[in-house]
Amino acid sequence: MEPRSHPPTPGCSGPVRRRVAYSSARDRCRVSAPSLHTTSIRGDPISTETRINDRIRVPEVRLVGPNGEQVGIVRIEDALRLAQEAELDLVEVAAQARPPVCKLMDYGKFKYESAQKARESRRNQQLTTIKEQKLRPKIDKHDYETKRGHVRRFLEGGNKVKVTIMFRGREQSRPELGFRLLQRLAEDVADLGVVEASPKQDGRNMTMVIGPTKKPAPRARPAAAEQPEQAPEAEADQA
């Protein structure tokens, strides 16, 4: 029996396209919307988490002992057995190697020490910010002393200071006024800062950057904490 041919659509000379019937809205989304997850060759999602113990799915690994000694290439079953006998974890440290490199270690302790080191490094890291002070070429004595005090306070706090001289009108034809003012300010704060960027003309402004030479002073402890506690024997004698 010959298959039934569909009649052509009026006004269309080409072949007739059949409509695809979707069983549900979920199937329609699967066809139209691309996947947002990165997948491997087999179609499984790629995980960036460190693999340990039973999560390591390779036939053999290059094993490193808990003290850094090279054990060699062993089967994954033997590596897991050694980790169980030593009451340690088998951790994959170099997944891209062939075969992957695994090490015997206490994974929980390793993660804790790594977090402690990262927290300590962030605590010791000195955050340097750039403060800005704006001056006029013909600034009076009182305003200059006030601005200089602000610059000294910023430098004492461990911050860089960007000093900007603003020129207006005919002052733009006298850039030497701003240059001398910046030199004077650099000399007045030479005990706390050093010039990192020399005076530079930028349109109507002239800028200079001063960086701190000393680390910020540590905060003073409360007076109660500095007084030594009295020994119990001395208190007994006084009684």
C-alpha positions in Angstrom: 0.0 0.0 0.0 1.5 3.3 -1.0 1.8 6.0 1.7 -0.7 8.8 1.6 0.7 12.1 0.3 -0.3 15.3 1.9 -1.9 17.9 -0.4 0.2 21.0 -1.0 -0.8 24.2 0.8 -2.4 26.8 -1.5 0.1 29.4 -2.5 3.1 27.3 -1.5 5.2 25.5 -4.2 7.8 24.0 -1.8 7.5 20.9 0.3 5.1 20.9 3.2 6.7 21.1 6.7 5.1 19.0 9.3 4.4 20.5 12.7 6.1 18.8 15.7 3.7 18.0 18.5 5.2 18.3 21.9 3.9 16.2 24.7 4.4 18.9 27.3 5.8 22.3 27.9 8.9 20.7 29.4 9.8 19.0 26.1 9.3 22.3 24.3 11.9 24.0 26.7 14.3 21.2 26.1 14.3 21.7 22.4 14.3 25.5 22.3 16.4 26.5 25.3 20.1 25.7 25.4 21.7 24.2 28.5 23.4 26.5 30.9 25.6 23.9 32.6 29.0 23.0 31.4 29.1 19.3 30.5 31.8 16.8 29.8 32.2 14.6 26.8 29.9 12.0 28.3 27.3 14.6 29.1 27.9 14.7 32.9 28.4 18.1 34.6 32.0 19.1 35.2 32.8 19.7 38.9 35.6 21.8 40.2 35.5 20.4 43.7 38.6 18.6 45.0 38.0 14.8 44.7 38.8 12.7 47.7 38.6 9.0 48.6 35.8 7.2 46.7 35.1 10.2 44.5 38.4 9.5 42.6 37.3 7.4 39.6 40.5 6.4 37.8 42.2 3.0 37.6 45.6 4.1 39.0 47.2 7.2 40.6 50.6 8.5 41.4 50.7 8.3 45.2 52.5 10.7 47.5 52.9 9.8 51.2 51.8 12.0 54.1 55.4 13.3 54.6 55.9 14.0 50.9 57.6 10.7 50.0 57.0 9.4 46.5 55.3 6.0 46.7 54.8 5.6 42.9 52.0 4.6 40.6 49.6 2.3 42.3 46.1 1.0 41.7 43.3 3.1 43.1 42.2 0.1 45.3 45.6 -0.1 46.9 45.8 3.7 47.4 42.4 3.6 49.2 43.5 0.7 51.3 46.7 2.5 52.4 44.7 5.6 53.2 42.3 3.6 55.3 45.1 1.8 57.2 46.8 5.1 58.0 43.4 6.7 59.0 43.9 9.4 56.4 42.2 10.7 53.2 43.2 10.1 49.7 43.2 13.6 48.1 43.6 14.4 44.4 46.1 17.2 44.2 46.9 17.3 40.5 43.9 16.1 38.4 45.4 17.1 35.1 48.4 14.8 35.4 48.5 11.4 33.8 47.9 9.5 36.0 46.5 11.9 38.5 48.6 12.7 41.6 47.0 11.9 44.9 48.4 12.5 48.4 47.6 10.9 51.8 46.6 13.6 54.3 44.0 14.6 56.8 41.7 16.6 54.5 39.7 18.2 57.3 42.8 19.5 59.0 44.2 20.7 55.7 41.1 22.7 54.9 41.1 24.3 58.4 44.8 25.3 58.2 44.3 26.7 54.7 41.4 28.8 55.9 43.4 30.0 58.9 46.3 31.1 56.7 44.0 32.9 54.3 42.3 34.7 57.3 45.7 35.7 58.8 47.0 37.0 55.4 43.9 39.2 55.0 44.3 40.5 58.6 48.0 41.4 58.0 47.3 43.0 54.6 47.5 46.8 54.8 44.7 48.4 52.8 46.0 51.7 51.3 43.5 54.2 50.0 44.1 57.4 48.2 42.9 60.6 49.8 42.7 63.9 47.9 43.4 67.5 49.0 42.6 70.4 46.7 44.4 73.8 47.0 44.5 77.1 45.2 47.7 78.7 44.0 47.1 81.8 46.1 46.0 80.1 49.3 46.3 82.1 52.5 48.5 80.9 55.5 45.6 79.7 57.7 44.0 77.6 55.0 47.4 76.1 54.0 48.1 75.0 57.6 44.7 73.4 57.7 45.2 71.5 54.4 48.7 70.5 55.6 47.3 69.1 58.8 44.8 67.0 56.8 47.7 65.6 54.6 49.7 64.7 57.7 46.8 63.0 59.3 46.2 60.9 56.1 49.8 59.9 55.9 49.9 58.9 59.6 47.0 56.6 58.9 48.9 54.9 56.1 47.0 56.4 53.2 48.3 58.0 50.0 47.4 61.6 49.3 46.8 63.1 45.9 47.3 66.9 46.1 45.6 68.9 43.4 46.3 72.6 42.6 43.3 74.2 40.8 44.0 77.1 38.5 41.4 79.5 37.4 41.4 82.3 34.9 44.8 84.0 34.5 46.3 81.7 37.1 46.8 79.2 34.3 49.6 81.3 32.9 51.5 81.0 36.2 52.0 77.2 36.7 55.2 77.9 38.7 53.0 79.1 41.6 51.4 75.7 41.9 54.8 73.9 41.5 56.4 75.9 44.3 53.3 75.3 46.5 53.6 71.5 46.0 57.3 71.5 46.7 56.7 73.4 49.9 54.0 70.9 51.0 56.3 68.0 50.2 59.0 69.5 52.4 56.6 70.1 55.3 55.5 66.5 55.4 58.8 64.9 54.5 59.0 63.2 57.9 55.8 61.2 57.1 55.6 60.8 53.3 57.6 60.7 50.1 56.7 62.0 46.7 55.6 59.0 44.5 54.4 61.0 41.5 56.1 64.4 40.8 53.9 67.5 40.0 52.2 67.1 36.7 50.1 69.6 34.8 46.7 68.2 33.7 44.6 70.8 32.0 43.6 73.4 34.6 45.0 71.3 37.5 48.4 70.2 38.7 48.6 67.0 40.7 51.2 65.3 42.9 50.9 62.0 44.9 52.6 61.6 48.3 52.9 58.1 49.8 53.4 57.2 53.5 56.9 56.2 54.6 55.8 54.6 57.9 53.2 52.0 58.7 50.2 53.2 60.7 50.8 53.2 64.4 49.0 50.3 66.3 46.1 51.3 68.5 46.9 51.9 72.1 45.7 49.4 74.6 43.3 50.4 77.4 45.0 51.6 80.6 43.4 48.8 82.6 45.0 46.1 80.3 48.5 47.6 80.8 48.4 47.4 84.6 49.7 44.1 85.8 47.4 42.0 88.0 48.4 41.9 91.6 49.7 38.5 92.8 47.4 36.5 95.1 50.2 36.2 97.7 50.6 40.0 97.9 46.8 40.4 98.4 47.0 37.8 101.2 49.9 39.8 102.9 47.9 43.0 102.7 44.9 41.3 104.4 
